[in-house]
Amino acid sequence: MAARQTNWRNLILVVSLGILIAVELFGVALASGWALAGLFELGPIIGYVLMALFSGFAAYGMLNLMRRVIKVERLTEGG
């Protein structure tokens, strides 16, 4: 049984992709909650609730994206 070796180039690519897209998704989620609460004068509590709700959607999207990326990318070689 051959040992599997980590493909560091693909692993770094996947981690970098995850960080970049997560920052963008959560930035949009927080900004959207803040903007909608300010636009409709909903107050700070509703603004925080909207930010949390949109961040939950962003986390769900990020989880699905990373599952698909890991399924497609070859993170190990050999064996």
C-alpha positions in Angstrom: 0.0 0.0 0.0 1.6 3.3 -1.1 1.5 6.3 1.0 -0.4 9.3 -0.2 1.4 12.6 -0.4 -0.1 16.0 0.0 -0.2 18.1 -3.2 0.8 21.4 -1.5 0.3 23.5 -4.5 -3.4 22.5 -4.8 -3.9 22.7 -1.0 -2.5 26.3 -0.9 -4.7 27.2 -3.9 -7.9 25.8 -2.2 -7.1 27.6 1.1 -6.4 30.9 -0.6 -9.5 30.6 -2.7 -11.6 29.9 0.5 -10.1 32.9 2.3 -10.7 35.3 -0.6 -14.2 34.3 -1.3 -15.2 34.1 2.4 -14.0 37.7 3.0 -16.0 38.9 0.0 -19.1 37.0 0.9 -19.1 38.1 4.6 -18.2 41.6 3.6 -21.3 41.7 1.3 -23.5 40.1 4.0 -22.5 42.6 6.7 -22.7 45.6 4.3 -26.1 44.5 3.0 -27.6 44.1 6.5 -26.2 47.5 7.5 -27.4 49.2 4.3 -30.9 47.8 4.4 -31.4 48.7 8.1 -30.2 52.2 7.4 -32.2 52.6 4.2 -35.5 51.6 5.8 -34.6 53.1 9.2 -35.1 49.8 11.0 -32.8 50.5 13.9 -29.6 48.9 15.1 -31.1 45.7 16.5 -32.8 44.8 13.3 -29.6 45.8 11.4 -27.7 43.3 13.5 -30.3 40.6 12.9 -30.1 41.2 9.2 -26.3 41.0 9.3 -26.5 37.7 11.2 -29.1 36.4 8.7 -27.1 37.3 5.7 -23.9 36.0 7.3 -25.7 32.6 7.8 -26.5 32.6 4.1 -22.9 33.4 3.3 -21.6 30.6 5.5 -24.0 28.2 3.9 -22.8 29.3 0.4 -19.1 29.1 1.5 -19.6 25.6 2.9 -21.2 24.4 -0.3 -18.5 26.0 -2.4 -15.6 24.5 -0.4 -17.3 21.0 -0.6 -17.4 21.2 -4.4 -13.9 22.6 -4.7 -12.4 19.8 -2.5 -14.3 17.2 -4.5 -12.9 18.5 -7.8 -9.3 19.4 -6.7 -6.8 16.6 -6.1 -5.3 17.4 -2.7 -3.3 14.1 -2.5 -1.1 12.3 -5.0 -0.2 8.6 -5.2 -1.7 5.6 -3.6 
